[in-house]
Amino acid sequence: MTGYTHGMSKSSHFVKTTISVPNEVYVRATRRAKELGTSRSALFARAVEKELDEEESSVDVIARINAVVDAVKDDTLEFSSTAARRVLVKDDNAKW
């Protein structure tokens, strides 16, 4: 393996890209890659994968929450409407 692919799967297909990072991030990434015995490229690739996986996980959680809300929406909509009407009736009787 080359330095670029060190620590990455042999079955992976690669696209070379250029990114700009702050100097401090570069220094820290270089240090961390050495600690892990991998390349910066592999480190950055894993970081991006992790971010994408977390984002997909968040979308899944939100979708599940929305599904639950949709399932109970009919009951809560009636409750909310009734409660709102009661508040409006009380406000109509208020003296300004």
N, C-alpha and C positions, 0 to 999 in steps of 0.2 A: 504494500500500500504506500501511496505517497503521503507526504505531510498533510496534504489537503484532505485526503479521505481517511486518514488515521482515526479510528474510533467510529467510523460510519460503516454501515452495512455494505458488504460487497454487492448485494443485489440492488442497491439504490442507484437511481439515475441522477446525475448531478447537472446543475445549471450554475455556471459561474456568475456571480453578481458582485457589484461593488457597493458598499454601504459606507456612510460617514457616521462615525460615533465620536462622542467627546473623548479627549485624550485620557481622562480618568477611567472611562469605561473600557477603553482599549487596554490600558495598563492592567486593570483588574481582570479583564477577560483573559489576557495573556497569562497572568499569574495563575488564575483558576484552571485554565486548560493544562498548564504544566502540572499542577497539583493532581489533576485527574488523569494525566498521561494521555491527553487527547489534543486535537488541534483546535485552534480558535474557530475554524469553520464548523467543526463538529459541535463545539460548544454553542455557537450562535444558532446553528440549525436546531439543536435540541431545545434551546430557549424559545425559538419561534414555534416549534411544535407544541411545546408546553402551553404557550400563550393561546394558540389556536384550539387546543384540546379544552382548556379552561373556558374559553369563550363558547365553544359548542356545548359544554356542560351547562353553562349559565343559561343558554338559550333553551336547552332541554328542561331545566328547572322552571323557567318562566313559562314555557309551554304547558307543563304539568299544572302549575298554579292556575294559569288561565283556564285550563280545562275544568278544574274543580270549581272555579268561580262561575264559569258558564253553566256547569251542572246545577249549581244552587241559585243561580241568578233569578230564576222565576220566583222562588220563595222570597228571596231577599228584596226583590223589586217591589213586590206587593207590600211587604212590611215597610220598606222605605217610603213608598208612596203614602201609605196610611199615616205614618209618623209625620211626614211633611205636611199633610193636610191638617193634622191636629195642631201643629205649630202655627200654620197659617191662620187657623180659626182663632187661636189664642192671640195672635198678633192683631187680627182684625178687631178684637174686643179691647185692645189697648187704647188708652187715651193719649194723644200726642199733644 
